[in-house]
């Protein structure tokens, strides 16, 4: 009988191990294989350890200093703390520039918990307290609809108004605190004070020229990063940050500055002129009481003005002074001994000099005046009379007299970007007769309005050339002087006898009924003055037929001279524009303001007010 497992083929007996026999010994080749593997493992471990040691050596020794420096840079930093610039004030302590905390207001309408109309109404009532122009409730409501977030509502918000806004407790309003340089007087003193850019660096005026005096010096601080990632100052000693209470005080008087700007602006507009400038100087020491240009700019919003507004015309642009230079030339001739006070000269009205014709401005109406005094030459503003006066001295002496007055040099004012006056070369001036002839009546040489004020100050202070300046010094909060500006020593360029003689001659320009500057007459006060109506030099050579510069220089008072007032108006468009018609009334108005502010006593207590006067030149 066959089993059901008959097809099963069991393992052959020879392949089955006898359980009663011990295991057989392993072959030698298996041992060798294990030994090789062990060596490979050890080599890998030793190689890795060696690589680790090499890398540690590289990190610790080779790259150690560099990595340490990087770590210190990441974990610490040095920075200068924000320190506000020193304020700027006028001679009376009125603030002209100061750093203040201000706010920029942003709105995020998506976070509003109140109706936008309600928020606009509440916010507008607070913003109206701010000095600058701010949006109305309706304008705010329109702004809220512009976006869901990040709408700039207003900037330069004062700290007081910012606190009011915060106290409203309105969700969705954000105040960003900033420090900003503010100019409370706006454009009143912009031509002197200047402005700072967005980084706080002075770009014009004393903000630029006195950068070192205005910046407070503070050592840098070291900061370490804390465990939570915040920067924390280290080794901060008690009282480390100490701000002085010093301010930079200027010589200008804001009250007079405001008057002068208003007067100048009105006259520039009335005469349809291109521009104008007024300079008031204390002749005793060169202090500038007022310097205004029109048009000007607001330093709080300087970016809104064209670049030409930043140019301080009073000291950065030259022009030919014309007849206002005649008294200076008379002083040179008197000092050189070429003429005396009672010298008479012949006024032909018109002369030929080589291929050039020179004539008086009024020659077509007056013709030849004949023999006239030096005073009449000044009073009538005679060009031919001046040519004949200056021919009484050698051209070399004339040239040296001009050089002694600083022609061809800077005035030395402590404001930036001044240009030097220009004078022909000595060879041209001495050897070409027409050069000295035209210089006699203020042509062929170029100066700035500020230089004209400096030169006329010599006639008002006994003959000394002083340095014009606007910086008085650094003062503390108690009004005590901490540091005073240092000025060059004044130079004696004329004798007191010479300048007194010239002043009396200049008085006739204002006081005489036929003087060209009688529009500057002030009842009760002896005023010396000189008109000027000069052709403008053409860019293509020669002189323009239509473009003129009108000017007037006044000295207050003849019996006690101290103040010099210069007004220059460029390209007035009204018919018959002259220094007497356009510039003299400006000087008169500024002097009247000066008399009130400085309480200058009258020269003649019994004088009666003058009627309205007109002047022709």
WOQUIWO-V266365 format. One record per backbone hydrogen bond with DSSP energy under -0.5 kcal/mol. CO is the residue of the C=O (numbers start at 1). NH is the residue of the N-H. Records with the same first field share a line. If there is no record, write none. Layout:
CO=NH, NH
This chain:
3=6
5=8
8=10
12=15
13=16
17=19
18=21
27=30, 31
28=32
29=33
30=34
31=35
32=36
33=37
34=38
35=39
36=40
37=41
38=42
39=43
40=44
41=45
42=46
43=47
44=48
45=49
46=50
47=51
48=52
49=53
50=54
51=55
52=56
53=57
54=58
55=59
56=60
57=61, 62
58=63
63=67
64=68
65=69
66=70
67=71
68=72
69=73
70=74
71=75
72=76
75=225
77=223
79=81, 221
87=248
88=96, 97
89=250
90=93
94=90
97=88
98=182
100=102, 180
101=159
102=178
103=157
104=176
105=153, 154
106=174
107=151
108=111
109=112
115=118, 119
116=120
117=121
118=122
119=123
120=124
121=125
122=126
123=126, 127
124=128
126=129
127=130
136=140
137=141
138=142
139=143
140=144
141=145
142=145
143=146, 147
148=110
150=152
151=107, 153
154=105
157=103
158=162
159=163
160=164
161=165
162=166
163=167
164=168
165=168
166=169
169=171
170=173
172=108
174=106, 176
175=177
176=104
178=102
180=100, 182
182=98, 184
183=186
185=188
187=190
189=192, 193
190=194
192=206
193=207
195=203, 204
197=200
201=197
204=207, 208
205=208, 209
206=210
208=211
210=214
211=215
214=86
221=79
222=234
223=77
224=226, 232
226=229
230=226
232=224
235=237
237=240
240=242
246=87
247=249, 475
248=89
249=472, 473
252=91, 254
253=257
254=258
255=259
256=260
257=261
258=262
259=263
260=264
261=265
262=266
263=267
264=268
265=269
266=270
267=271
268=273
269=272
271=573, 574
275=570
276=294
277=568
278=292
279=566
280=289, 290
281=283, 564
282=285, 286
286=469
287=282, 289
289=253
290=280
292=278
294=276
297=299
298=301
299=302
301=304
302=305
306=309
307=310
308=311
310=312
311=313
312=315, 316
313=317
314=450
315=419
319=321, 447
321=324
322=325
323=326
325=329
326=330
327=331
328=332
329=333
330=334
331=335
332=336
333=337, 338, 339
334=337
340=343
343=374
345=372
346=348
347=369, 370
349=360
351=358
353=356
356=353
358=351
360=363
362=365, 366, 367
363=367
370=347
372=345
373=377
374=378
375=379
376=380
377=381, 382
379=516
381=383
382=386
383=387
384=388
385=389
386=390
387=391
389=392
390=393
394=398
395=399
396=400
397=401
398=402
399=403
400=404
401=405
402=407
403=406
406=409
409=421
422=446
425=429
426=430
427=431
428=432
431=433
432=435, 436
433=437
434=438
435=439
436=440
437=441
438=441, 443
439=442
442=322
446=422
447=319
448=452
449=453
450=454
451=455
452=456
453=457
454=458
455=458
456=459, 460
457=460, 461
458=463
463=493, 494
464=466
465=491
466=468
469=288
470=251, 472
472=485
473=249
474=482, 483
475=247
476=479
480=476
483=474
491=465, 493
495=499
496=500
497=501
498=502
499=503
500=504
501=505
502=506
503=507
504=508
505=508, 509
506=509, 510, 529
507=510, 511
508=512
509=517
512=515
515=518
517=520
518=521
522=525
524=603, 604
525=522, 527
526=557, 558
528=555
530=553
532=551
534=549
536=544
538=541
542=538
547=536
548=571
549=534
550=569
551=532
552=567
553=530
554=565
555=528
556=562, 563
558=561
562=283
563=556
564=281
565=554
566=279
567=552
568=277
569=550, 571
570=274, 275
574=577
578=582, 583
579=583, 584
582=586
583=587
584=588
585=589
586=590
587=591
588=592
589=593
590=594
591=595
592=596
593=597
594=598
595=599, 600
604=607
